[in-house]
């Protein structure tokens, strides 16, 4: 149903406008097969529906199909930055191309139980961007809601889990810096909410250092504050041997490192090379322009959607094409 001129428009209104029965309106608007309805009548019904602004009830459509077309995205308490915004845009578009409607809901457990959220929306599936409790996942599946959970650390994939590992991101940073730097540092964020990404990225740097026979990375937390960032840079350069290549959690942290270096008069990249992640718009105009890991947000989004569609079809979730999802954008900082 729709609302027009302060009241709800029903199929009965369309029937009166078109001069046909309600059954005929239902047959035409729902494209019910096997009905010998003249083309002229079909056009009259559709024209009447358009004039009145009628839209079928979502609840009735779901009942008729036996399921809704809504996929509920459960978003943890993460900062809403450039990367997450791009992923959400691409996921929404990819679901639309698959005939599904994506609805995103932020974490509200502190004020409203998770069960109330998904029961109110009645989705066909839930895409959780971080781990659910076993009880939450079991309750959804018991109600016939398919559940796909995204995991960001390299673990063994289980049914209903979508692997989106972050260690290759850190590994790509480290491999770029390792040929020309004896010791690497890792600029860790001071926001605990992003630890789900920061820890595996750091592990990727550690793994490459071990593989190449380099010392373990010197890890320092870098707040987005010039003075604190300068202290981190000072500590790296004072280490023995000095740290001269920095893998930063993301571009914001990397630009804080650049600011700290500039505050100390440290030349980048001659004395300190820096690599970020995400290729935010400001990365290209940083001083100097920031080398960064670019993630293919469309490929990531399509992988999420393929995984949900596969689960709805009773098929296993496909493996993540990690190698195709990130690359380096090399600029002056490294």
Secondary structure, 3 states (H helix, E strand, C coil): CEEECCEEECHHHHHHHHCCCHHHHHHHHCCCCCCCCCHHHHHHHHHHHHHHCCCCCHHHHHHHHCCCCEEEEEECCCCCCHHHHHHHHHHHHHHHHCCCEEEEEECCCCCCCHHHHHHHHCCCEEEECCCCCHHHHHHHHHCCCEEEEEECCCCCCCCCEEECCCHHHHHHHHHHHHCCCCCEEEEECCCHHHHHHHHHHHHHHHHHHHHCCCCCCEEEECCCCHHHHHHHHHHHHHCCCCCCEEEECCHHHHHHHHHHHHHHCCCCCCCCEEEEECCCHHHHHCCCCCEEEEECHHHHHHHHHHHHHHHHCCCCCCCCCHHHCEEEECCCCC
